[in-house]
């Protein structure tokens, strides 16, 4: 699928943002920044408009000698918080017992990465992934865990909840 990010519009918006915060987008230090951000957003948002369920369509029947627990650990995920457009990163672990079919191990990271590559909150990613994998792979049992999710917006001074007096 073709990437839906309009790099020219993103670059123009970044130039405007730089001007709005009082920086000179034409300075030597910032002249390439709008294009760098556009390239980064093009990569960050590859999941926008993509149906991650397509990665679950290729499966094989479970035979008498298969059907054991499928476990995949440390799937790297990267996303962008929809509230502040700041990145968050983490690792996902998926375990499931196949029903009558099993999807290939390479499909699971692609589903995670496709779902993550769009603006969202980490809680939505945590709820959408199990629903998608449960529907798409029809397992007998399913478990999902994400760990070490670090959201820049939660650690940045400007975005943290203010302490009350």
N, C-alpha and C positions, 0 to 999 in steps of 0.2 A: 504494500500500500504506500502511496506517495505521502510524504510528510506534509502535514497541513499548516505548518508554521510559515507565515509570510515574513520572511527575513527582512525585507525592505521596510515593512511597517514596524517590526520590532526595533530595528536600528533607528528609525525616525523617532519612535517613542522614547528610546533610551537617550537620544540626543536631547529631546525635550525635557526629560527627567533631569539630566545633567544640568541643563540651563536653569530649570526650576529650583534646583538646590544651590544655585549660585556658582556652579563650575562652568568653565569654558570648554564645551565639547570639541572645539577646534584646537585646543592646546596640544602640544606634542605628546603629553602624557595620556590624554584621553581621546585623541583622534581615532584610534582603532577600537576603542571600547564598545561603541554601539554595534559594530560588526561581530566582535567577540561574543557579546551578550546574545546577539541574534543566533550565532552558531551554537552557543550553549543551550539556548531555549529550544532550538531545533532538535537537539539531542535529548534534552530533558523531557520534552513533550511528545515523543514518538508514539505514545500510547493513545493520544487524543484521536478519536475517530476509529480506533482499532478495536475489534472484537476479540478479547483474549480467549474466548471459547473455541476459536478456530484451532488453537494449539492442542485441544483435547479431542479432536475428531479422529485422529489416527490412533487407534487402539487395537489390541489383539485379544482374542478370546483367552480366558483363563482356563487352563487345562487341569487335569488331576494332579499334575506335578508342579503347578504354579499356584498362585493365590496367596502367597505368604505376604507378610507385612512389607509395604514399600516405605522406605524412609529416606528422605533427602534432607541433609543438614547444610546450614551455612550458605543459603542462597542470598547473595548480595542484592539488596534493594536500595533504590535511590528514587526519591520523589520530591515534590515541591509543595509546601504548605499553601493551601488556597487562601489563607487569611493574610499572609504577608509576602507571598511569593519568595520564600526562603527555603533552602533545601533541607531535607531530612534524609538520613541514611540508616540502614539497619541490616539485620540478617533474619531470614525466615527459615523455619524448619517445618517440613510437611511429613506427616506419616498417615498412611491409609492402608486398609485391607481391601483389595479389589473385590468388586462384585463379580459379574460374569465377564468383565473386560478389564484390561489394564492399559494405561497410557504409558508411553515411553518416558524414561527418566528425564530426557532433554525437554519434554513438554512442560514440566513443572516450573523450572526457572523461567521459561519464556512466558508462562501465564503470570507469574509474579512480576516480572519486569514489565510486561505490557500493562498490567493493572497499575503498577507504580508510576509509570511514565505519563502522568497527567496531574494537574493540580488537584489536591485533595487534602484531607486531614488523615492522620495516621489511623484514627479510629475507624474511618470508613474503609480504608484498605484492609484493616483487620477483620471487618465484617463481610466485605465483598468477596475476598479470596475464598473463604470456606464455602460460601454459597455457590460460587462459580465451580469450584472443584467438586463439590458434592453433586451438583446438577450435571456437570459435564462428564464426570467419570463414574458416577453411580456406584460409589464404594459401599461395602458393608459397614465400615467404620472409618472415621476420618478425624484427624487431629491436626491443628495448625498452631504454630507458635512463632511470634516474632520476638526477637530480643535485641538488646543494644540499639534501640532506635534512638538516634540523637537528632533532635530538631533544633536548628539554629534559632528559630523564633522563640524557643523556650529558654535558650541560654543567652540571647541578646538582651541587653539592659532595656532597650526600648519596648520590648514585647512581653516582658514578664509581668505577671500581675503585680500591681502596686501594693505595698504593705500598708495596712491601715495603722493609724496612730494608736 
